[in-house]
Amino acid sequence: MAQHATDYLIIGAGATGLAFADTLLHESDAHITLVDMHGQPGGHWNDAYPFVSLHQPSAFYGVNSLALGTGRKDTVGHNAGMYELASGAEVSGYFHQVMHQTLLPSGRVRYLPMSRFEGLDAGTARVTSLLSGAVSTITVRRKLVDARYFSPSVPATTKPKFSVAEGVRLVTPTQLTQLWQGSLDGTQERPTRFCILGAGKTAMDAAVWLLECGVPQQAISWVMPRDSWVVNRLTTQPGEEFFKHSIGGQLAQMKALAEASSVDDLFERLEAGGQMLRIDTRHTPRMFHYATLSEGEVQLLRQIQHVIRKGRVLAIEAGALVLEQGREAMDDNTLFINCTASAVEPRDIEPIFQPGKIVPQLVRAPLVTFSSAVCAYVEAHHEDDATRNQLCTPVPFPRNVGGYVQSTLVSLSNQMRWSQDKPLRNWMRESRLDGFSKMTAGIDPADTEKTAILAELRQQAMAAMGNVKRLMGGSSPGQNSTG
């Protein structure tokens, strides 16, 4: 039995674990061990469908010490004119580079892939190799970091929650891209209809991919249990040339929060101001998970006319879908695409800093890797968990449109506390994961237009916080589960 010792044992070498390890490495002299069940760093990116990409600019993703991408703008496609979106392959390669060119060369990081964390007892962790079965013990001198809080479910590794009759063709988005294999040897008939199951970002990606591959919209059906509001990608751009869209967009967001009379009124104001988009303007969305699309992608998705709004799928039978609110007849030669796995499983919020344990969570929605890096910085530079938790209040991820208000409130409250911590504030201004802080810090005082936007943004943010509690109906954070 191998025996090791480390200061911090991080469970999970996905985006959260790597972002935490990177910042902790650069902000302390700690020794770090990462344990992960995948064979390569990157977590769920190892299992993602081939046409996946980031839905926000690469500049906001990854670890703090190493840029993702080249900072270029796309010149073709639905993201043309905006900053690049790393593909899944690019993200996987990037995390491999983070591990093998930054973390491991430091001499203070140990990486245990294909290994399962078995538990921690009296400061000693047990880890089992998935390949050999060998057991290692690791003495944890300081803290266990559980980086699995945001581990998403992906279609390729998640069993459907509905029954599927024999003979029905059901594929994951990954298998969708492999249909050519059956076409080559004649073992599979070409589908006459494609039916997308699910309404989240994976389903949106699958629909865009089908249309871009030449499938006519008449041959596509889309099971949409709930319509969703999506963020307009134009408002997430990091370059100074997008100041009016990004910082001006934040101002529009705060004004909407300050003036809205209800949650529905809030989203209508955000839509009117160009902050939010919806695929079908005839339906009021009841879901919001920070999915981000360009206006071009939304226009493309609007081409799909056969949208089935009868709730979730309960079963797929020969020639029919069984849904919560009825049945829907389907062609016998339909290919069903399972996009129902939830990228964000609902989890109870818990303190980030606990005795002997850290559970990184969102501290600014929706930036997962930035949030993890902030948690690591606070761990390295503050001595007690009470202070750390005060600076890092977990932001609840919205389960619906009402949850957006609560998420924004907590994000704003954290931001105000960070602004009063000078070292943390200065670190954020230099952080590549927080492009907006750097953008606002670099404004020329002589630029009266931009300074006026910033001044109004601060004023509206205070007014927004005053109105948010009324929008929440004076309820506790549990309001996130209603609306």
N, C-alpha and C positions, 0 to 999 in steps of 0.2 A: 504494500500500500504506500503510494507516494505521499509525501507530506510537504506542504508549502506554507508560507506565511505571506500575508499581504495587508496593506492598510485598508483598502476598499475593495470589496468583492462586488462586481457589477454583474447582475443576472440579465443577460440579453445584450448582444452586440449589434442591435439594430440602430436606427437613427437616434433614438433617445439615449441609449447606452453609450454610443460613440461620441455624441455631442457632450454628454456629461464627462466622459473620460478625457476628452480633448481639453476642455476648459480646466478641469481639475489638475491635469498634467502640467499645464502652463501657469497655473496660479498657486501651486503648492509643490512640495517635494515628496508627495505621497507615492507609494507603490500601489499599483492598480492591477487587479486581475479581472478579466472578462470571461464569462462562461456563456456559451451559446449552443443551442442544439443544431443550428445550421452548419454546413461545411464551409461557408464563406461569410464574412461580415456583411451586414446590410439587412438582417431580419427579413421582413415580409417581401422585400424587393427581390429576394431569391425565388419567390413563388409567384410573382406578379405576372400578368398576361403580357405578351410581347409588345403590344401597342400602347402600353401604359406610359405616361409621362407625368412630370409634375404639372399641377394646374395653377401654380403661382411661380413667379420668376425664380430661376436657379439661385439668384443672389440671396434669397431668403432661406435657403435650405442647406443642410449639411452641418459641418463642424465649424467652429469659429476661426481656426487657424489656417484653413485651406479653402480657397475659393472653389466653387463648383461652376464649371463652365468657363467661358472666355469673356463674358460681359458683352457679347454681341447681341444684335437684334435680328429677329427673323425677317426675311425678305419675301417669303412666300407662305402660303397657307393661311389658316384662320387666325394665326398669331402674328401675322405680318405687321411690322412697324413697332412691335413690342419686344421686350427682352426675352431671351431664349428660355425654353422650358426643357430641362434635361429629360432625356428618354430613360426608360427603366434600365437599359443596358448601360447608359452613361452613369446613372446613379450607382449601380452595382460596382462598376469600375472605379468610381470615385471613392466608395467606402473601402474597397480593396486597397486603394492608394493611401487612404487615411490610416488604415491599420499597418500596412507594411512600409510606409515611408515616413510616417509621423509617430505613431504610438509605439510600435515595437522597437524602432531604432533608438528610442530614448533610454532603453535599458531599465525602465521603471514600469513596464507594462508586460503582463503575461496574458496570453490569449489561449483559451481552451475551447476550440470548436468541436462540434459533434459530441457535446458533453451535456449532461443533465444535472442541474442543481437539485440535490435530494433533501436539503434542509440544513438548518443551522442550530446547533445545540451547544450552549455554554461557550459561545465564541468560536466554535469549530464547525466548518461547513463540510459536507460530503458531496462529492461530485463524481458521477459515473460516466465513463466513456461509452457512447452509444455503439461504438465499433468493436471494442475489445472487452467491454464489461469491467475493465479495471476501475477500482475505486480510489480516489484521492481525497485526502483531508487537507483543508486549508484553514489555518488559523487567521481569523479576521481581527486585526489589531484595532481597527476603528469602527467602520460601519459597513453594513450590507446595503447595496443600492439595488432596489428592485425596479428595473427599467422595463418591466412588462406591462405597465398600466395601460399604455396605448397600443398594445399589440393588437393589430386588426385581424379580422377574419377575411380571408380571401377565397374566392370561389374554387381555386385549384385544390385547396386543402380543407374545405368545409363541406360536410354532407348536407344535402338539401333538407329543409324542414317539411317538405311535402312528399306525398307518395307519387311514384311514377309507374304507370302501367307498362307491362312488357310490350316491347316493340316501339315504344315512344323514343324518339331521338332527343336526348338532353345532353348538352355540352357546356363546358366552362368557356369563358372567353379565350383561354389558352387553346383549348381544343378547337375552337372556332377557326383559329388561324391555321390549323393542321388538316382542314378538310381536303386539301389537295392530295393528301396521301391516299385517301380512299378513292379519289377520282382517278388517280393514276392506274390503279389495278382493277377499277371497275367494281369494287365491292360496295360502293355506296352510291345511291342515286342522288342527283343534285336536288336540294330542297326547293320546293315551289314557294315556300313561305318561311320567313325567319321571325321568331317571336321572342322578344327580349323580356325577361322576367326581372322586375326590380326597377326602382326609380332613383337610385343614388348615382354617384359619380361614375362607378363602373358601368352601369347601364347607359349613361350618357356617352361614355367613351365607346362602348360597343356600337351604339347607334351611329355615332359619327363615323366610326371605322367602316361599318357596312355601307353607308352612303358614299363614302369616299372611294370604296372599292367597287362602286358601280351597281350596287343592289338598288333597284328602283324602289322608291318609297312605298309604292302600292304593294310591294311584296314583304313589307315589314309591319309587324304588329308589336305593340309595346304595352305590357301590363304595368300600369302605374298606380300603385296603391295610394300614394299621396303625391300631389304636385309639390315642387320644391322651388323656393327662392334660391337664386345663385348670385354670387358676387361677380360684378363686372370686372374682368381682369384689367381693364384700362386703369382702374383706380388702385392697382397694386404695384405699379411700376416704380423702380428704385431711382431712375435717372433724374437729374435736376430738370431736364427738359419736360418731365412729366409732373412738375411741382403742382400745377393747378389741378391736375387730375388726382394726384396722390394726397398731398397735404390739403389742397382745396376740397378734395373728396372727403377727407376726415372732417373738415369744417362743415360740409353739407350733412354729414352723418350726425354730428353733434347738434346742429340746428334742428334736424328732424327729431332727434331724441328729446330736445328741449321743448319742441312745439307740439309734438304728437298728442292726440287725445286718447288714443288706444293703440294696441299692437298692430291692428290692421291698418290704421291710419299711418302709423310709423312706416310700415313697409311700402305703402303707397307713396309716401313722401320720398323714401329712399329710391324707389323706382323712378319717380319723376325727376329726381336729382341725378340719375344715372349711376347710382351706387349699386342697385340691385336689378336683376333681370329675372324674367320668368319665361318659360317656353311657350305656354298657352295663356294669353292675356284674358281668356274667357273664364279661367278658373283661378280661384284664390288659393295660393299654396299654403299648406299647413306644416311643411317641413323646411328646416334650414340647418344644414350641416357644414356651412362654409365652402361648399363646392364652388369652384371658380371657373367661369367660361368667358370666352370672348363673345362679342356681339355676333361675329360671323358664325361661331358654333351654334349659338341660339337660333339664328336664322336657318341654319341647316337642319337642326332638330325639329323646327316647326314644319318641315316638309312632311313628317310622318303623321298621317291622318288617322290610322287605325290605332287609337289609344284606348286601352281597356281600363276603365276606372270602376272596378267592382271589388276592391280590396285585395288582400294578399291571396296568393295561390295556396289552395289546400291539397290539390291533387291534379295530376295530368293523366287523363284517360285517353283512350284511342278516340280521336276526333273531337275532343272537348277539353276545355280547362274548367276545373271546379274552383270557384273563388268564394271568398267570404260572403259576397252579395249576389251570388248566382252563378250560372254557367255561361260559357262562351264557346260556341262551336268553332272548331279549327280544322283546317285542311289536314287530311291524313299524312301528307308529305311535308309536315311542318318541322323545322329544326328549332327546338327551344334552347335558349341561351340563358343559363342560370347566373344572374347577377344579383342574387338576393343576399349573399353574405354581407354582413354589416362591417364596414370599415371602422366604425366607432361603436363598440359594444358599450351599452350603458353600465357604468360602474359607480359605486358609491364613492364620494370624495372622502379622503382621509388626510390628516396632517402630512405634509411633505417630509418634515423632519421629526423623527421619532427616536426614542432611546435606542441607539445602536442600529438605526435603519433610516434610509432615505427612500421615498417613493416619488420620483420626479413626475410632475403633472403640469398641466397648462398654467402658466402665470400671465401669459398674454395670448388671448385667442386670436387666430388659430395656429400660432407659430410654435410647433412642437419642439423643434431642435433649439430654437432661441430660448424657449422656456427651460429646457433641460440645461443649457449652458448657464443661464442665470442661476438656477438652483446650485450648480457646481461652484460658481463664483461666490455665492453667498455662503456656502458650506466652507469654502477655503478662507474667507475673510471675516467671518463673524463667529464668536466664541460660544454662544448659547442658542439652543433650539428655539427658545421663545422669540428672540430677535429674528432668527432666520424665518420662522413661520410668519412673523408679522410682515416681513418683506415679501414673502412668497405665499400669499393666500391662493389656494387652488381655484382656478376658473372653471366653473361647471360647463361642460360641453353641451350646447343646446340639443335637446331632443326634439324640439319643434320650434315654431316661430316665437312663442313666448319666451323660450329659453335664451334667445338672442339678447334680450334686454338684460337679464341677469348676468350673462357672460360679459357684456359690455361694461356693466357697472363694476364688476370685480376687476376687470382689466384696467379700467380707469383708476380705481382705487389703488391698485398696485403701482401704477405709473406715478401717481402723486407721491407715494411713499418713496419710490426710487429717486424721484427728483430731489428729495431732501437728504439723500445719502451721496455726498459728493464723489467719493471714490467709485461707487457703483455707477453713478451718472456718467462719470468720465469714461469708465470702461465701456458702457453701452454706446457712447458716441463713437468709439473706435471699433465696435463690433460689426463685422460684416453681416451678421445675421439680423441686425437692426438698422437697415438702410435708411429708414425715415429719420431716426435721431441724427445720423450723420448728415443727412440732407438739410435738416433744419438748423443744425449747429453751424453749417458752413455758409449760411446766408449773409450776404454783404449788408451791413446795417443801412447802407445808402439805398438799398433796394426797397423803396417805400411800399411797393405793391405786395411783395412777399412778407415783409415785416408786418404789414397790416393784416394779412391773412393769418399769420401766426398769432397776433394779438387777439383777433376775433375768435380764433380757435380756442385759446385758453379761456376766454370769456364764455363761449358757448358750452365748453366742456363742463364748467361749473353749473351752468343752467341745466345742462342735460342730466347731471347727477341729481339735481333737485327734482327733476320730473320723473326720473326712472322709477322711484319707489311708488309713485302714484300709478304709473303704467303697470307695475307689478301688483297693483291692488292692495298694497301694504302687506303683502304676504311674505313668508319666509322663502329661502332658496328653493323650497319644494315646488314653487310655482313653475319651475322648469318642466315639471311633468304634466302640465295642463296647457290648454290653449291650442 
